[in-house]
Amino acid sequence: MKKKLILDPDRFFEPELKTKKIAGTLYESVSDLPIVAPHGHVNPALFADSNGSFGNPAELIVIPDHYLYRMLYSQGISLESLGIGSKAESDPKKIWKIFAENYYLYRGTPTEIWLNYEFSNVFGIKYKLTKETAMEIYDIIDKKLKSPEFSPRKMFDKFNIEVLCTTDEASDTLENHKKIKSSGWKGRILPTFRPDSVVNINTKNWKKNIEKLSAVSGINICDYKTFIEAIRQRRQFFKSMGAVSTDSGVLTPYTGELSKEEANKIFTNALKNKVSNEDAARFTGHLIMEMAGMSIEDGLVMQMHCGCYRNHNQKVYEEFGPDKGCDIPIQIEFTKNLKPLLNKYGNNSKLVLVVFTLDETNYSRELAPLAGHYPAMKLGAPWWFHDSINGMTRYRQSVTETAGLYNTTGFVDDSRSFLSIPARHDLSRRIDANWIAGLVARKIIDMSDALEMIKDTAYGLAKQTYKL
């Protein structure tokens, strides 16, 4: 028997009547606000062509989303059967069937919350995804994806997205962004400068990445000086294409300044494949310092994403490559690691440093006190594993009393799946409405302040932080 898919209008609010009523009022005041998405990983190629397509349901929903196949892989389902890898299953209906038969695994998770929103609000599906409804739902989605109304550009407008920022390598020519800008379409999609592949010198294929950087910048990179010249040149190019921020993904937030001689020695040794892991870490820590100085000069917001042990499953990494659902949070330290950077640049309000972490035990212990003191530092939104009902609630409870609301960034969805963006923002707005309603119910704030706070969390803080 088919089970109806129903999204309760009061979902995720406290069941206690007074708080629930306040939360509903707050949510309704922001539910129709435009979406500001200042950081994410949606491919700009989707929007480069006015006739662009999302492909079939498996290509859209299953194959690109490591949230989905991470859970399935944990239950012994092969990545190949989900359309991943050189020996991947090529029949999208077979892939979808496996996904649907195991959809129950996502019960109670953010993935189910996002997908149920997409199924109901985007595709108009009335029944839960199960083994019995799998192919019926596949056919509904497939038919709609083939219609002009479901083109990426049309959906961008339908979702009321004010701005969407992508994440792009330092050597990216931004051809897709150029096509978007020259097309006359009004959708605002901006690049973000991500230098990880050339900054982290123990990255696989680092020398090839340096060659790409050299070619695209027109600068012959032969030492540290020319390397920095190329980085500056690319930052300016990204800024000319509308970029408002940079993003650095690092295992730990270690920072420390090297002399020019030390930096050059490590860099030139790396070109000769003669660099230790310790020197690679020191070099990255130094480059983070350099990036902060550059952000003061050119005004680009600086993001740091810390605390993710990438590619923990060596077998999966070797067979399928990165971003396959086997990244794991680690415990990290911020106070000592960030001191060199914050002592040099943290008192300068021209720098906007947004710090994200997967180590949520750090929120109240170190990050909230740091963001609550240094003018340059803002605390990024709950990220990745913590972009959830409980994760967002814990975040607000952990940081607000020390950092306040206005030293945080508002919601940042960090999405790879374009269709999940409105679902994620809706969830965030509901959880913040519920949290703020609790403050009103306990007489910590009044309703006039609450209405301003929910608008800031849903819209204003992201625009302000990222200069959008």
C-alpha positions in Angstrom: 0.0 0.0 0.0 1.2 3.5 -0.9 2.1 5.7 2.1 1.2 9.4 1.7 4.1 11.9 1.8 2.9 14.7 4.0 5.0 17.7 5.1 3.5 19.1 8.3 3.4 22.9 8.4 4.7 22.9 12.0 7.5 20.3 11.3 10.7 20.6 13.4 9.0 23.0 16.0 8.8 22.2 19.7 5.6 20.4 20.5 4.9 22.7 23.4 2.0 24.9 22.2 3.3 28.4 23.2 6.8 27.9 21.7 5.3 26.3 18.6 3.0 29.2 17.9 5.8 31.7 18.2 8.1 29.6 16.0 5.4 29.4 13.3 4.9 33.2 13.4 8.7 33.8 13.1 9.1 31.2 10.3 6.2 32.7 8.3 7.9 36.1 8.5 10.9 34.8 6.6 9.7 31.7 4.6 9.4 33.7 1.4 12.7 35.7 1.7 15.2 35.2 -1.2 17.8 32.6 -0.8 21.4 33.8 -0.3 23.8 30.9 -0.9 27.3 32.3 -0.3 29.2 29.0 -0.3 28.6 25.7 -2.1 29.8 23.3 -4.7 27.1 23.4 -7.4 28.7 23.0 -10.8 28.3 26.3 -12.8 28.2 24.3 -16.0 24.5 23.6 -15.2 23.7 27.3 -15.9 26.1 28.0 -18.7 23.6 26.9 -21.4 20.0 28.3 -21.5 19.0 24.8 -22.6 20.9 23.0 -19.8 19.4 19.9 -18.2 19.7 18.0 -14.9 19.7 14.7 -16.7 17.8 11.7 -15.4 16.7 11.2 -11.8 19.7 9.0 -10.9 22.1 11.5 -12.4 20.5 14.4 -10.5 19.8 12.8 -7.1 21.9 9.7 -6.5 25.2 9.8 -8.4 26.6 13.2 -7.4 25.6 13.1 -3.7 28.0 11.6 -1.3 25.4 12.0 1.5 23.3 9.4 -0.3 25.9 6.7 -1.2 27.8 7.1 2.1 24.8 5.6 3.9 24.2 3.0 1.3 27.9 1.9 1.3 27.7 1.6 5.0 25.1 -1.1 4.5 27.3 -3.1 2.1 25.9 -1.7 -1.2 28.6 -1.3 -3.8 29.4 2.1 -5.2 29.5 0.6 -8.7 25.8 -0.4 -8.4 25.1 3.3 -7.6 26.7 4.6 -10.8 30.1 5.4 -9.3 33.5 4.4 -10.8 34.9 3.0 -14.0 32.8 -0.2 -13.7 29.7 1.7 -12.8 26.1 0.6 -13.5 24.9 2.6 -16.4 21.2 1.9 -16.2 19.7 4.8 -14.3 16.5 2.9 -13.5 18.5 0.1 -11.8 20.4 2.7 -9.8 17.1 4.3 -8.7 15.6 1.0 -7.8 18.5 0.2 -5.4 18.2 3.7 -3.9 14.4 3.4 -3.5 14.5 0.0 -1.9 16.9 1.3 0.7 15.3 4.7 1.2 14.2 3.7 4.7 17.8 3.9 5.8 17.6 7.7 5.8 14.7 7.9 8.3 15.3 10.6 10.9 18.4 12.0 9.0 18.8 15.4 7.2 19.0 13.5 3.9 15.4 12.3 4.3 14.3 15.8 5.3 15.9 17.4 2.3 14.7 14.7 -0.2 11.1 14.6 1.1 11.0 18.4 0.6 12.3 18.0 -2.9 9.9 15.2 -3.8 6.9 17.1 -2.4 7.6 20.8 -3.1 9.7 20.5 -6.2 8.2 17.5 -8.0 4.7 17.4 -6.5 5.0 13.7 -5.4 2.2 12.6 -3.1 3.6 9.3 -1.9 6.7 8.1 0.0 9.6 6.6 -1.9 9.5 2.9 -1.4 10.2 -0.3 -3.3 6.6 -0.3 -4.5 6.5 3.4 -5.6 10.1 3.5 -7.0 9.5 3.4 -10.7 6.3 5.5 -10.6 8.2 8.2 -8.8 11.2 7.8 -11.2 8.9 8.4 -14.2 7.3 11.5 -12.6 10.7 13.0 -12.0 12.1 12.0 -15.3 9.2 13.5 -17.2 9.4 16.8 -15.4 13.2 17.0 -15.8 12.7 16.8 -19.6 10.3 19.7 -19.6 11.6 23.3 -20.2 10.1 24.4 -16.9 12.6 22.2 -15.1 15.8 23.6 -16.7 18.5 24.7 -14.2 17.9 28.4 -15.0 14.1 28.1 -14.6 14.6 26.3 -11.3 17.1 29.0 -10.1 14.4 31.6 -10.6 11.6 29.4 -9.2 13.7 28.9 -6.0 14.0 32.7 -5.6 17.8 32.5 -5.3 19.3 35.9 -5.1 22.9 34.8 -5.4 24.7 31.5 -5.6 28.4 31.1 -5.1 30.3 28.2 -6.6 33.7 26.9 -5.5 36.5 26.9 -8.2 40.1 25.9 -8.3 42.8 28.6 -8.6 43.7 27.5 -12.1 40.0 27.4 -13.3 39.5 29.6 -16.4 35.9 30.2 -15.2 34.6 29.6 -18.7 31.2 28.6 -17.5 31.0 31.8 -15.4 31.9 33.8 -18.5 29.2 32.1 -20.5 26.6 32.9 -17.8 27.7 36.5 -17.7 27.7 36.9 -21.5 24.3 35.2 -22.0 22.2 38.0 -20.7 20.5 35.8 -18.1 19.9 37.7 -14.9 20.8 34.9 -12.5 23.6 35.9 -10.2 26.2 33.1 -9.9 29.6 34.0 -8.6 32.9 32.1 -8.4 34.9 31.5 -5.2 38.7 31.2 -5.2 39.8 27.8 -3.8 43.6 27.5 -3.8 43.9 24.2 -2.0 45.4 22.2 -4.9 48.4 24.6 -5.2 48.7 25.7 -1.5 48.8 22.2 0.1 52.0 20.9 -1.4 51.5 17.3 -0.4 48.3 17.2 -2.5 48.3 14.5 -5.2 49.4 16.0 -8.6 50.6 19.2 -6.9 53.3 19.8 -9.5 50.8 19.4 -12.3 48.5 21.8 -10.5 51.4 24.3 -10.4 52.0 23.9 -14.1 48.3 24.6 -14.7 48.5 27.7 -12.5 51.6 28.9 -14.4 49.9 28.4 -17.7 46.6 30.1 -16.8 48.3 33.1 -15.0 50.9 33.6 -17.7 53.6 33.7 -15.0 56.5 31.2 -15.1 56.4 29.8 -11.6 59.9 28.8 -10.7 60.2 29.9 -7.1 58.1 31.2 -4.2 58.1 34.8 -5.4 56.6 33.9 -8.8 54.2 31.5 -7.1 52.8 34.3 -4.9 52.6 36.6 -8.0 50.5 34.0 -9.7 48.2 33.6 -6.7 47.7 37.4 -6.6 47.0 37.5 -10.3 44.3 34.7 -10.0 42.6 36.4 -7.1 42.3 39.6 -9.1 40.9 37.6 -12.0 38.3 35.9 -9.8 37.4 39.2 -8.3 36.9 40.7 -11.7 34.4 37.9 -12.4 32.4 38.8 -9.3 34.0 36.6 -6.6 33.5 37.9 -3.1 35.4 35.2 -1.2 38.1 32.6 -1.0 37.9 29.2 0.6 40.7 27.1 2.1 40.1 23.5 3.2 42.7 22.4 5.8 43.0 19.5 8.1 44.0 21.7 11.1 43.9 25.5 11.5 47.6 25.7 12.0 49.1 29.1 11.1 52.6 30.3 11.4 54.8 32.7 9.4 57.9 31.7 7.6 60.7 33.9 6.4 60.8 34.4 2.6 63.9 32.3 2.5 62.3 29.4 4.4 59.2 29.6 2.2 61.2 29.6 -1.0 63.3 26.7 0.2 60.3 24.5 1.0 58.6 25.5 -2.3 61.7 24.8 -4.5 62.2 21.5 -2.6 58.6 20.6 -3.4 59.2 21.2 -7.1 62.0 18.6 -6.8 59.8 16.2 -4.8 61.9 16.7 -1.7 59.6 17.9 1.0 58.6 16.4 4.3 55.1 16.3 5.7 56.2 18.6 8.5 57.5 21.2 6.0 54.3 20.8 3.9 52.2 21.6 7.0 54.4 24.6 7.8 54.1 25.9 4.3 50.3 25.6 4.3 50.2 27.4 7.6 52.3 30.2 6.2 50.1 30.4 3.1 47.0 30.8 5.2 48.8 33.9 6.8 49.6 35.2 3.3 46.0 34.7 2.2 44.8 36.8 5.2 47.1 39.6 4.2 45.9 39.4 0.6 42.2 39.6 1.8 42.9 42.8 3.6 44.3 44.2 0.4 41.7 43.0 -2.1 38.6 42.7 0.2 37.8 39.1 -0.5 36.2 37.3 2.5 38.5 34.5 3.7 36.9 31.2 4.6 38.6 28.3 6.4 37.0 24.8 6.6 38.8 22.8 9.2 38.7 19.4 10.9 38.0 16.9 8.1 40.1 13.8 7.7 39.7 13.4 3.9 39.6 10.0 2.2 39.8 7.9 5.4 38.9 4.7 3.5 42.1 4.2 1.5 40.6 1.4 -0.6 37.7 3.6 -1.7 40.0 6.5 -2.4 42.4 4.5 -4.6 39.5 2.9 -6.6 37.1 5.8 -6.8 38.9 9.0 -6.0 38.0 11.8 -3.5 34.6 13.0 -2.3 33.1 9.5 -2.1 31.6 9.7 1.4 34.5 8.5 3.4 35.6 11.8 5.0 35.6 11.8 8.8 35.6 14.6 11.4 38.6 14.9 13.8 39.3 16.7 17.0 41.3 19.9 16.6 42.6 22.9 18.5 42.1 26.6 17.5 43.3 28.9 20.2 47.0 28.2 19.8 46.9 27.3 16.1 45.2 30.6 15.1 47.1 32.9 17.4 49.8 33.8 14.8 47.2 34.8 12.3 44.9 36.6 14.7 47.7 38.4 16.4 48.9 39.8 13.1 45.6 40.4 11.3 42.7 39.7 13.7 42.4 43.2 15.0 42.0 44.6 11.5 38.3 45.0 10.6 39.2 45.0 6.9 39.7 41.2 7.2 36.6 39.0 7.3 37.7 35.5 8.4 35.0 32.9 8.5 35.9 29.7 10.3 34.0 26.4 9.9 34.7 23.3 11.9 33.6 19.6 12.0 34.7 19.5 15.7 31.6 20.9 17.3 32.9 20.2 20.8 35.1 23.3 20.1 32.2 25.8 19.7 31.8 27.0 23.3 35.4 26.1 24.4 37.4 28.1 21.8 35.6 29.3 18.6 32.8 31.3 20.3 35.3 33.1 22.6 37.6 33.8 19.6 34.8 35.1 17.4 33.4 37.0 20.3 36.6 39.0 20.7 38.6 39.5 17.4 36.9 42.0 15.0 38.1 40.0 12.0 36.7 36.7 12.9 33.2 35.3 12.3 32.0 31.8 13.2 30.8 29.8 10.2 27.5 27.9 10.2 27.1 24.3 11.3 28.8 22.4 8.5 28.4 19.0 6.9 27.8 16.4 9.6 26.2 19.1 11.7 23.9 20.7 9.1 21.0 19.0 10.8 18.2 19.6 13.3 20.2 18.7 16.3 23.5 20.1 14.9 22.0 23.6 14.2 20.3 23.6 17.6 23.5 22.6 19.5 25.4 25.3 17.5 23.0 28.1 18.6 23.0 26.9 22.2 26.8 26.6 22.3 27.9 29.9 20.8 25.3 32.6 21.3 25.9 33.5 24.9 29.6 34.1 24.2 29.8 35.2 20.5 26.3 36.6 20.2 24.3 36.2 17.0 26.1 38.9 15.0 29.5 37.3 15.1 28.0 34.4 13.1 27.4 34.2 9.4 23.8 33.2 9.0 23.0 30.0 7.1 25.6 28.6 4.6 24.3 25.5 2.8 27.6 24.2 1.3 25.5 22.1 -1.1 26.6 20.0 -4.0 23.0 19.2 -5.0 21.3 22.2 -6.5 17.8 21.0 -5.8 18.6 20.5 -2.1 19.3 24.3 -1.6 15.7 25.4 -0.9 15.2 22.4 1.3 18.3 23.2 3.4 17.4 26.8 3.7 13.8 25.9 4.7 15.2 23.6 7.4 17.6 26.2 8.7 14.8 28.9 8.9 12.6 26.5 10.8 15.3 25.5 13.3 16.3 29.1 13.9 12.7 30.1 14.3 12.2 27.4 16.9 15.4 28.4 18.8 14.4 32.1 18.8 10.9 31.2 19.8 12.3 29.5 22.9 14.1 32.7 23.8 10.8 34.6 23.5 8.9 32.0 25.5 11.5 32.2 28.3 11.3 36.0 28.3 15.0 36.3 27.3 14.1 38.5 24.3 10.8 40.1 23.1 8.9 39.5 19.9 10.2 42.7 18.2 13.8 41.6 18.6 12.9 38.0 17.6 11.5 39.2 14.3 14.7 41.1 13.5 16.8 38.1 14.6 15.1 35.6 12.4 15.4 37.9 9.4 19.1 38.3 10.1 19.7 34.5 10.4 17.7 33.7 7.3 19.0 36.5 5.0 20.8 39.6 6.5 23.8 38.0 8.1 24.9 36.1 5.0 24.6 39.2 2.9 26.5 41.3 5.3 29.3 38.8 6.1 29.9 38.0 2.4 29.4 41.5 1.1 26.6 40.5 -1.1 
